[in-house]
């Protein structure tokens, strides 16, 4: 029973992980705006809460666009057929 199991990493090419430092910043800003919006709704200030929820959508969209742009720039285009 001495068969060695194949290592999955051997089957896939080595990929360099690229990290964009602005993505975690965008995630924290999104979480902060969401929290502030929920607090505003809870305190009864629905107008401010609505503005903050719209701001959250914008910040969250910018963060996702940054993630996709970083992946595209470094050659990991998910829409490109191989």
N, CA, C and O atoms as a Tinker XYZ file with bonds, in Angstrom:
   328  protein
     1  N      0.809000   -1.200000    0.000000    73     2
     2  CA     0.000000    0.000000    0.000000    64     1     3
     3  C      0.851000    1.262000    0.000000    63     2     4     5
     4  O      0.385000    2.296000    0.479000    81     3
     5  N      2.015000    1.228000   -0.489000    73     3     6
     6  CA     2.915000    2.360000   -0.446000    64     5     7
     7  C      2.752000    3.321000   -1.608000    63     6     8     9
     8  O      3.725000    3.958000   -2.010000    81     7
     9  N      1.543000    3.447000   -2.164000    73     7    10
    10  CA     1.349000    4.359000   -3.292000    64     9    11
    11  C      1.294000    5.789000   -2.787000    63    10    12    13
    12  O      0.592000    6.106000   -1.827000    81    11
    13  N      2.041000    6.628000   -3.448000    73    11    14
    14  CA     2.050000    8.050000   -3.070000    64    13    15
    15  C      0.926000    8.763000   -3.796000    63    14    16    17
    16  O      0.731000    8.579000   -4.997000    81    15
    17  N      0.194000    9.573000   -3.060000    73    15    18
    18  CA    -0.884000   10.330000   -3.687000    64    17    19
    19  C     -0.301000   11.497000   -4.460000    63    18    20    21
    20  O      0.643000   12.137000   -3.997000    81    19
    21  N     -0.857000   11.785000   -5.643000    73    19    22
    22  CA    -0.327000   12.922000   -6.413000    64    21    23
    23  C     -0.673000   14.236000   -5.728000    63    22    24    25
    24  O     -1.755000   14.397000   -5.162000    81    23
    25  N      0.249000   15.148000   -5.791000    73    23    26
    26  CA     0.056000   16.463000   -5.205000    64    25    27
    27  C     -0.684000   17.331000   -6.221000    63    26    28    29
    28  O     -0.244000   17.463000   -7.363000    81    27
    29  N     -1.801000   17.919000   -5.812000    73    27    30
    30  CA    -2.612000   18.700000   -6.747000    64    29    31
    31  C     -1.879000   19.915000   -7.288000    63    30    32    33
    32  O     -2.127000   20.342000   -8.416000    81    31
    33  N     -0.976000   20.476000   -6.488000    73    31    34
    34  CA    -0.248000   21.653000   -6.941000    64    33    35
    35  C      0.645000   21.342000   -8.143000    63    34    36    37
    36  O      0.971000   22.234000   -8.926000    81    35
    37  N      1.039000   20.069000   -8.286000    73    35    38
    38  CA     1.885000   19.699000   -9.418000    64    37    39
    39  C      1.131000   19.774000  -10.733000    63    38    40    41
    40  O      1.738000   19.953000  -11.789000    81    39
    41  N     -0.203000   19.637000  -10.679000    73    39    42
    42  CA    -1.000000   19.653000  -11.895000    64    41    43
    43  C     -1.307000   21.066000  -12.382000    63    42    44    45
    44  O     -1.636000   21.262000  -13.552000    81    43
    45  N     -1.204000   22.018000  -11.518000    73    43    46
    46  CA    -1.520000   23.396000  -11.890000    64    45    47
    47  C     -0.239000   24.203000  -11.988000    63    46    48    49
    48  O      0.700000   24.012000  -11.215000    81    47
    49  N     -0.221000   25.109000  -12.954000    73    47    50
    50  CA     0.967000   25.949000  -13.101000    64    49    51
    51  C      1.090000   26.904000  -11.924000    63    50    52    53
    52  O      0.098000   27.291000  -11.306000    81    51
    53  N      2.310000   27.266000  -11.636000    73    51    54
    54  CA     2.576000   28.178000  -10.523000    64    53    55
    55  C      2.045000   29.563000  -10.872000    63    54    56    57
    56  O      2.415000   30.129000  -11.901000    81    55
    57  N      1.187000   30.108000  -10.026000    73    55    58
    58  CA     0.641000   31.450000  -10.250000    64    57    59
    59  C      1.126000   32.365000   -9.154000    63    58    60    61
    60  O      1.125000   32.016000   -7.973000    81    59
    61  N      1.534000   33.528000   -9.567000    73    59    62
    62  CA     1.991000   34.529000   -8.608000    64    61    63
    63  C      0.768000   35.268000   -8.083000    63    62    64    65
    64  O     -0.027000   35.804000   -8.855000    81    63
    65  N      0.630000   35.289000   -6.775000    73    63    66
    66  CA    -0.488000   36.013000   -6.174000    64    65    67
    67  C     -0.187000   37.494000   -6.193000    63    66    68    69
    68  O      0.868000   37.935000   -5.737000    81    67
    69  N     -1.117000   38.251000   -6.723000    73    67    70
    70  CA    -0.970000   39.699000   -6.782000    64    69    71
    71  C     -1.977000   40.294000   -5.815000    63    70    72    73
    72  O     -3.162000   39.962000   -5.848000    81    71
    73  N     -1.501000   41.159000   -4.971000    73    71    74
    74  CA    -2.396000   41.789000   -3.999000    64    73    75
    75  C     -2.416000   43.288000   -4.235000    63    74    76    77
    76  O     -1.373000   43.933000   -4.346000    81    75
    77  N     -3.604000   43.818000   -4.308000    73    75    78
    78  CA    -3.790000   45.248000   -4.437000    64    77    79
    79  C     -4.127000   45.788000   -3.054000    63    78    80    81
    80  O     -5.145000   45.403000   -2.478000    81    79
    81  N     -3.298000   46.667000   -2.513000    73    79    82
    82  CA    -3.551000   47.141000   -1.146000    64    81    83
    83  C     -4.814000   47.980000   -1.013000    63    82    84    85
    84  O     -5.273000   48.217000    0.104000    81    83
    85  N     -5.384000   48.433000   -2.120000    73    83    86
    86  CA    -6.594000   49.243000   -2.029000    64    85    87
    87  C     -7.860000   48.401000   -1.846000    63    86    88    89
    88  O     -8.887000   48.922000   -1.412000    81    87
    89  N     -7.800000   47.117000   -2.169000    73    87    90
    90  CA    -8.986000   46.265000   -2.026000    64    89    91
    91  C     -9.397000   46.113000   -0.554000    63    90    92    93
    92  O    -10.578000   46.283000   -0.251000    81    91
    93  N     -8.479000   45.800000    0.375000    73    91    94
    94  CA    -8.908000   45.750000    1.782000    64    93    95
    95  C     -9.390000   47.108000    2.301000    63    94    96    97
    96  O    -10.305000   47.174000    3.122000    81    95
    97  N     -8.778000   48.176000    1.824000    73    95    98
    98  CA    -9.233000   49.518000    2.231000    64    97    99
    99  C    -10.676000   49.719000    1.776000    63    98   100   101
   100  O    -11.504000   50.216000    2.540000    81    99
   101  N    -10.981000   49.334000    0.537000    73    99   102
   102  CA   -12.346000   49.445000    0.028000    64   101   103
   103  C    -13.324000   48.591000    0.820000    63   102   104   105
   104  O    -14.461000   48.997000    1.057000    81   103
   105  N    -12.878000   47.407000    1.228000    73   103   106
   106  CA   -13.748000   46.532000    2.018000    64   105   107
   107  C    -14.052000   47.154000    3.380000    63   106   108   109
   108  O    -15.190000   47.108000    3.847000    81   107
   109  N    -13.035000   47.734000    4.015000    73   107   110
   110  CA   -13.261000   48.371000    5.317000    64   109   111
   111  C    -14.130000   49.616000    5.194000    63   110   112   113
   112  O    -14.963000   49.871000    6.064000    81   111
   113  N    -13.952000   50.397000    4.127000    73   111   114
   114  CA   -14.792000   51.582000    3.922000    64   113   115
   115  C    -16.238000   51.149000    3.693000    63   114   116   117
   116  O    -17.167000   51.757000    4.226000    81   115
   117  N    -16.423000   50.087000    2.892000    73   115   118
   118  CA   -17.773000   49.569000    2.647000    64   117   119
   119  C    -18.427000   49.140000    3.958000    63   118   120   121
   120  O    -19.585000   49.470000    4.215000    81   119
   121  N    -17.687000   48.405000    4.784000    73   119   122
   122  CA   -18.234000   47.952000    6.066000    64   121   123
   123  C    -18.548000   49.137000    6.982000    63   122   124   125
   124  O    -19.557000   49.129000    7.686000    81   123
   125  N    -17.695000   50.141000    6.971000    73   123   126
   126  CA   -17.926000   51.321000    7.807000    64   125   127
   127  C    -19.156000   52.103000    7.393000    63   126   128   129
   128  O    -19.945000   52.525000    8.239000    81   127
   129  N    -19.324000   52.299000    6.079000    73   127   130
   130  CA   -20.491000   53.037000    5.589000    64   129   131
   131  C    -21.767000   52.236000    5.853000    63   130   132   133
   132  O    -22.804000   52.804000    6.196000    81   131
   133  N    -21.684000   50.910000    5.689000    73   131   134
   134  CA   -22.846000   50.066000    5.981000    64   133   135
   135  C    -23.237000   50.165000    7.452000    63   134   136   137
   136  O    -24.417000   50.295000    7.781000    81   135
   137  N    -22.254000   50.103000    8.324000    73   135   138
   138  CA   -22.524000   50.201000    9.760000    64   137   139
   139  C    -23.137000   51.555000   10.116000    63   138   140   141
   140  O    -24.104000   51.628000   10.874000    81   139
   141  N    -22.564000   52.624000    9.561000    73   139   142
   142  CA   -23.102000   53.959000    9.833000    64   141   143
   143  C    -24.535000   54.085000    9.317000    63   142   144   145
   144  O    -25.376000   54.705000    9.968000    81   143
   145  N    -24.813000   53.505000    8.157000    73   143   146
   146  CA   -26.171000   53.557000    7.609000    64   145   147
   147  C    -27.165000   52.803000    8.472000    63   146   148   149
   148  O    -28.282000   53.270000    8.699000    81   147
   149  N    -26.756000   51.626000    8.957000    73   147   150
   150  CA   -27.652000   50.857000    9.814000    64   149   151
   151  C    -27.901000   51.563000   11.140000    63   150   152   153
   152  O    -29.014000   51.531000   11.665000    81   151
   153  N    -26.873000   52.197000   11.678000    73   151   154
   154  CA   -27.045000   52.968000   12.920000    64   153   155
   155  C    -27.992000   54.143000   12.689000    63   154   156   157
   156  O    -28.832000   54.443000   13.538000    81   155
   157  N    -27.857000   54.805000   11.543000    73   155   158
   158  CA   -28.747000   55.932000   11.238000    64   157   159
   159  C    -30.194000   55.479000   11.122000    63   158   160   161
   160  O    -31.095000   56.149000   11.627000    81   159
   161  N    -30.426000   54.348000   10.464000    73   159   162
   162  CA   -31.786000   53.828000   10.365000    64   161   163
   163  C    -32.344000   53.491000   11.748000    63   162   164   165
   164  O    -33.509000   53.759000   12.041000    81   163
   165  N    -31.503000   52.903000   12.588000    73   163   166
   166  CA   -31.957000   52.496000   13.919000    64   165   167
   167  C    -32.300000   53.721000   14.786000    63   166   168   169
   168  O    -33.207000   53.665000   15.617000    81   167
   169  N    -31.570000   54.817000   14.583000    73   167   170
   170  CA   -31.838000   56.030000   15.351000    64   169   171
   171  C    -33.004000   56.831000   14.783000    63   170   172   173
   172  O    -33.410000   57.837000   15.364000    81   171
   173  N    -33.539000   56.391000   13.656000    73   171   174
   174  CA   -34.701000   57.063000   13.088000    64   173   175
   175  C    -34.380000   58.097000   12.040000    63   174   176   177
   176  O    -35.290000   58.762000   11.544000    81   175
   177  N    -33.127000   58.260000   11.683000    73   175   178
   178  CA   -32.750000   59.235000   10.663000    64   177   179
   179  C    -32.712000   58.524000    9.311000    63   178   180   181
   180  O    -31.648000   58.151000    8.817000    81   179
   181  N    -33.895000   58.348000    8.727000    73   179   182
   182  CA   -33.983000   57.549000    7.508000    64   181   183
   183  C    -33.368000   58.252000    6.301000    63   182   184   185
   184  O    -32.872000   57.584000    5.394000    81   183
   185  N    -33.389000   59.575000    6.269000    73   183   186
   186  CA   -32.806000   60.294000    5.128000    64   185   187
   187  C    -31.295000   60.082000    5.085000    63   186   188   189
   188  O    -30.751000   59.770000    4.026000    81   187
   189  N    -30.608000   60.245000    6.219000    73   187   190
   190  CA   -29.163000   60.011000    6.265000    64   189   191
   191  C    -28.845000   58.544000    5.996000    63   190   192   193
   192  O    -27.876000   58.231000    5.304000    81   191
   193  N    -29.658000   57.652000    6.540000    73   191   194
   194  CA   -29.458000   56.230000    6.309000    64   193   195
   195  C    -29.558000   55.876000    4.836000    63   194   196   197
   196  O    -28.776000   55.068000    4.334000    81   195
   197  N    -30.518000   56.476000    4.140000    73   195   198
   198  CA   -30.677000   56.231000    2.709000    64   197   199
   199  C    -29.480000   56.739000    1.918000    63   198   200   201
   200  O    -29.020000   56.077000    0.987000    81   199
   201  N    -28.974000   57.914000    2.285000    73   199   202
   202  CA   -27.791000   58.459000    1.614000    64   201   203
   203  C    -26.580000   57.557000    1.847000    63   202   204   205
   204  O    -25.801000   57.306000    0.927000    81   203
   205  N    -26.425000   57.075000    3.070000    73   203   206
   206  CA   -25.297000   56.195000    3.384000    64   205   207
   207  C    -25.422000   54.851000    2.664000    63   206   208   209
   208  O    -24.407000   54.289000    2.252000    81   207
   209  N    -26.623000   54.328000    2.504000    73   207   210
   210  CA   -26.797000   53.071000    1.775000    64   209   211
   211  C    -26.459000   53.256000    0.293000    63   210   212   213
   212  O    -25.892000   52.360000   -0.333000    81   211
   213  N    -26.803000   54.400000   -0.256000    73   211   214
   214  CA   -26.423000   54.670000   -1.651000    64   213   215
   215  C    -24.909000   54.825000   -1.774000    63   214   216   217
   216  O    -24.310000   54.374000   -2.750000    81   215
   217  N    -24.301000   55.457000   -0.791000    73   215   218
   218  CA   -22.845000   55.596000   -0.792000    64   217   219
   219  C    -22.178000   54.224000   -0.672000    63   218   220   221
   220  O    -21.141000   53.978000   -1.288000    81   219
   221  N    -22.775000   53.334000    0.120000    73   219   222
   222  CA   -22.228000   51.978000    0.251000    64   221   223
   223  C    -22.233000   51.251000   -1.082000    63   222   224   225
   224  O    -21.276000   50.550000   -1.410000    81   223
   225  N    -23.295000   51.410000   -1.850000    73   223   226
   226  CA   -23.370000   50.762000   -3.158000    64   225   227
   227  C    -22.255000   51.277000   -4.068000    63   226   228   229
   228  O    -21.633000   50.498000   -4.790000    81   227
   229  N    -22.003000   52.574000   -4.034000    73   227   230
   230  CA   -20.953000   53.160000   -4.869000    64   229   231
   231  C    -19.575000   52.654000   -4.442000    63   230   232   233
   232  O    -18.764000   52.262000   -5.281000    81   231
   233  N    -19.315000   52.665000   -3.135000    73   231   234
   234  CA   -18.011000   52.212000   -2.634000    64   233   235
   235  C    -17.825000   50.721000   -2.908000    63   234   236   237
   236  O    -16.735000   50.291000   -3.286000    81   235
   237  N    -18.877000   49.937000   -2.720000    73   235   238
   238  CA   -18.784000   48.501000   -2.964000    64   237   239
   239  C    -18.544000   48.229000   -4.448000    63   238   240   241
   240  O    -17.753000   47.350000   -4.791000    81   239
   241  N    -19.206000   48.957000   -5.320000    73   239   242
   242  CA   -18.989000   48.797000   -6.761000    64   241   243
   243  C    -17.572000   49.170000   -7.157000    63   242   244   245
   244  O    -16.962000   48.509000   -7.998000    81   243
   245  N    -17.045000   50.229000   -6.552000    73   243   246
   246  CA   -15.670000   50.629000   -6.848000    64   245   247
   247  C    -14.672000   49.569000   -6.385000    63   246   248   249
   248  O    -13.668000   49.325000   -7.054000    81   247
   249  N    -14.943000   48.947000   -5.256000    73   247   250
   250  CA   -14.060000   47.893000   -4.747000    64   249   251
   251  C    -14.075000   46.681000   -5.676000    63   250   252   253
   252  O    -13.023000   46.115000   -5.973000    81   251
   253  N    -15.247000   46.285000   -6.130000    73   251   254
   254  CA   -15.341000   45.150000   -7.055000    64   253   255
   255  C    -14.660000   45.493000   -8.377000    63   254   256   257
   256  O    -13.958000   44.656000   -8.946000    81   255
   257  N    -14.859000   46.709000   -8.869000    73   255   258
   258  CA   -14.200000   47.121000  -10.109000    64   257   259
   259  C    -12.686000   47.118000   -9.945000    63   258   260   261
   260  O    -11.962000   46.764000  -10.876000    81   259
   261  N    -12.210000   47.503000   -8.785000    73   259   262
   262  CA   -10.770000   47.479000   -8.504000    64   261   263
   263  C    -10.243000   46.052000   -8.505000    63   262   264   265
   264  O     -9.152000   45.793000   -9.014000    81   263
   265  N    -11.007000   45.128000   -7.940000    73   263   266
   266  CA   -10.594000   43.722000   -7.933000    64   265   267
   267  C    -10.535000   43.165000   -9.354000    63   266   268   269
   268  O     -9.566000   42.498000   -9.719000    81   267
   269  N    -11.557000   43.432000  -10.150000    73   267   270
   270  CA   -11.593000   42.932000  -11.524000    64   269   271
   271  C    -10.498000   43.590000  -12.355000    63   270   272   273
   272  O     -9.841000   42.928000  -13.158000    81   271
   273  N    -10.299000   44.897000  -12.162000    73   271   274
   274  CA    -9.252000   45.596000  -12.896000    64   273   275
   275  C     -7.865000   45.085000  -12.567000    63   274   276   277
   276  O     -7.022000   44.964000  -13.457000    81   275
   277  N     -7.615000   44.782000  -11.298000    73   275   278
   278  CA    -6.320000   44.229000  -10.900000    64   277   279
   279  C     -6.103000   42.862000  -11.533000    63   278   280   281
   280  O     -5.017000   42.577000  -12.038000    81   279
   281  N     -7.127000   42.015000  -11.510000    73   279   282
   282  CA    -7.010000   40.684000  -12.108000    64   281   283
   283  C     -6.778000   40.789000  -13.608000    63   282   284   285
   284  O     -5.970000   40.049000  -14.169000    81   283
   285  N     -7.484000   41.708000  -14.257000    73   283   286
   286  CA    -7.321000   41.879000  -15.704000    64   285   287
   287  C     -5.928000   42.410000  -16.038000    63   286   288   289
   288  O     -5.307000   41.959000  -17.001000    81   287
   289  N     -5.439000   43.358000  -15.254000    73   287   290
   290  CA    -4.134000   43.961000  -15.508000    64   289   291
   291  C     -3.014000   42.931000  -15.390000    63   290   292   293
   292  O     -2.054000   42.959000  -16.160000    81   291
   293  N     -3.139000   42.035000  -14.434000    73   291   294
   294  CA    -2.093000   41.043000  -14.227000    64   293   295
   295  C     -2.328000   39.756000  -15.017000    63   294   296   297
   296  O     -1.643000   38.759000  -14.786000    81   295
   297  N     -3.279000   39.766000  -15.938000    73   295   298
   298  CA    -3.432000   38.669000  -16.876000    64   297   299
   299  C     -4.385000   37.574000  -16.473000    63   298   300   301
   300  O     -4.416000   36.539000  -17.137000    81   299
   301  N     -5.161000   37.740000  -15.430000    73   299   302
   302  CA    -6.119000   36.724000  -15.031000    64   301   303
   303  C     -7.512000   37.111000  -15.500000    63   302   304   305
   304  O     -8.431000   37.245000  -14.693000    81   303
   305  N     -7.665000   37.290000  -16.805000    73   303   306
   306  CA    -8.941000   37.697000  -17.355000    64   305   307
   307  C     -9.899000   36.517000  -17.359000    63   306   308   309
   308  O     -9.677000   35.567000  -18.110000    81   307
   309  N    -10.962000   36.538000  -16.547000    73   307   310
   310  CA   -11.867000   35.397000  -16.478000    64   309   311
   311  C    -12.738000   35.248000  -17.728000    63   310   312   313
   312  O    -13.319000   34.182000  -17.932000    81   311
   313  N    -12.845000   36.268000  -18.558000    73   311   314
   314  CA   -13.687000   36.204000  -19.752000    64   313   315
   315  C    -12.916000   35.763000  -20.985000    63   314   316   317
   316  O    -13.504000   35.572000  -22.049000    81   315
   317  N    -11.634000   35.601000  -20.855000    73   315   318
   318  CA   -10.804000   35.209000  -21.994000    64   317   319
   319  C    -10.743000   33.693000  -22.076000    63   318   320   321
   320  O    -10.419000   33.026000  -21.094000    81   319
   321  N    -11.056000   33.148000  -23.248000    73   319   322
   322  CA   -10.966000   31.694000  -23.403000    64   321   323
   323  C     -9.521000   31.282000  -23.572000    63   322   324   325
   324  O     -8.731000   31.979000  -24.210000    81   323
   325  N     -9.186000   30.149000  -22.998000    73   323   326
   326  CA    -7.796000   29.697000  -23.045000    64   325   327
   327  C     -7.574000   28.710000  -24.135000    63   326   328
   328  O     -6.455000   28.228000  -24.313000    81   327
